[in-house]
């Protein structure tokens, strides 16, 4: 695993329950890579971290075939939803103490 992947996974582990970050948010917070690079890390090594807390910018889950599992985790954690997507205005985490506004 490369250092970028380690930084991505470390950040994902720190996302609080009920909050999410978009792939691009993770890259922006780290100051490197982009959404696709973060997605690649998550697809390759993300199984050991709360992967359902990293979503597409529109609030949809990681992959369509994981939708039921994402929804179960989101509901269990009390993540704000809009239908079958995360409500990004309410659930987005900025990597610090508050939400993106």
JOMOUR-V193507 format. One record per residue. N is the residue number from 0. RES is the residue in one letter. D_LAST is the distance of its C-alpha to the last C-alpha in Angstrom with 2 decimals. Layout:
<<N	RES	D_LAST> <N	RES	D_LAST>>
This chain:
<<0	X	33.54> <1	X	32.19> <2	X	29.97> <3	X	26.94> <4	X	27.36> <5	X	27.68> <6	X	24.40> <7	X	22.59> <8	X	24.27> <9	X	23.65> <10	X	19.88> <11	X	20.04> <12	X	22.18> <13	X	19.56> <14	X	16.80> <15	X	17.05> <16	X	18.61> <17	X	16.40> <18	X	13.62> <19	X	13.78> <20	X	13.22> <21	X	14.37> <22	X	17.49> <23	X	16.01> <24	X	13.24> <25	X	16.28> <26	X	18.19> <27	X	15.57> <28	X	15.20> <29	X	19.00> <30	X	19.55> <31	X	22.19> <32	X	23.16> <33	X	21.22> <34	X	20.32> <35	X	24.04> <36	X	25.06> <37	X	22.62> <38	X	23.93> <39	X	27.42> <40	X	26.94> <41	X	25.58> <42	X	28.47> <43	X	31.01> <44	X	30.11> <45	X	27.16> <46	X	29.42> <47	X	29.48> <48	X	25.76> <49	X	23.32> <50	X	23.05> <51	X	21.50> <52	X	18.17> <53	X	18.02> <54	X	17.54> <55	X	17.58> <56	X	14.53> <57	X	15.59> <58	X	15.54> <59	X	19.29> <60	X	21.15> <61	X	22.97> <62	X	26.18> <63	X	27.66> <64	X	30.46> <65	X	28.14> <66	X	26.35> <67	X	28.33> <68	X	27.75> <69	X	23.97> <70	X	23.92> <71	X	26.15> <72	X	24.01> <73	X	20.75> <74	X	22.67> <75	X	24.33> <76	X	21.14> <77	X	19.44> <78	X	16.69> <79	X	15.09> <80	X	16.95> <81	X	17.62> <82	X	21.28> <83	X	21.98> <84	X	18.56> <85	X	15.49> <86	X	12.76> <87	X	10.09> <88	X	7.27> <89	X	8.82> <90	X	10.51> <91	X	8.77> <92	X	9.69> <93	X	9.22> <94	X	12.87> <95	X	12.73> <96	X	12.24> <97	X	8.68> <98	X	6.08> <99	X	3.77> <100	X	0.00>>
